[in-house]
Amino acid sequence: MASVLNPYLSFNGNAREAMEFYQKALGGKLTANTYGEYGDPNAPEANNLMHGQLETSAGFTLMGADSPPGVPYNPGNSFAVSLSGDDLVELSGYWERLSDGATINVPLEKQMWGDEFGQLTDRYGVMWMVNVGPSQS
């Protein structure tokens, strides 16, 4: 297996909700394990996600989890998840579904460099960038 690089998002108790939202927006299969499955099933965080992984038919893999017990949750804006390609219909569909409850930072529209580009911060505080370039065919 070749090495891969995937975004791994942290949440504050709502990772399952967020990962299910991303599954609806991007499609694919979501697998998840809770802290209770590998620790105390009666702990307050037992139902929180220890690890969630979404794998889509488009080849995207997005991972996420709730912050572990005792580790403070510190959201930040020093990262973004970027979706790019040349299929306007597909990428516009992701944009529309991710826009539900989001703050639109840059509308998805033609930019000075010629591509369709948009940036939003979704309802979970995660920044997404969508870039649609010219078709390579």
Secondary structure by P-SEA (a helix, b strand, c coil): ccbbbbbbbbbcccaaaaaaaaaaacbbbbbbccccccccccccccccccbbbbbcccbbbbbcccccccbbbbbbccbbbbbbcccaaaaaaaaaaaaccccccccccccccccccccccccccbbbbbbbccccc
